[in-house]
Amino acid sequence: MLIQAIKNNNAIYAIHTNLNNIKNGVNSAFASI
């Protein structure tokens, strides 16, 4: 996906929140999948 986006001059955004840094936050939820 990343290479295809680069070839097509598409931007990729990563949105982060303060919940990423807390215990049992967003990152913990994704890591448990």
QUIQUI-V189394 format. One record per residue. N is the residue number from 1. PSI is psi in whole degrees, -180 to 180 (* if undefined). Layout:
n=N psi=PSI
n=N psi=PSI
This chain:
n=1 psi=-43
n=2 psi=-46
n=3 psi=-42
n=4 psi=-41
n=5 psi=-43
n=6 psi=-45
n=7 psi=-32
n=8 psi=12
n=9 psi=39
n=10 psi=144
n=11 psi=145
n=12 psi=127
n=13 psi=138
n=14 psi=114
n=15 psi=129
n=16 psi=151
n=17 psi=171
n=18 psi=-21
n=19 psi=-15
n=20 psi=-27
n=21 psi=-1
n=22 psi=156
n=23 psi=135
n=24 psi=29
n=25 psi=-159
n=26 psi=-46
n=27 psi=-40
n=28 psi=-40
n=29 psi=-44
n=30 psi=-37
n=31 psi=-27
n=32 psi=-8
n=33 psi=*
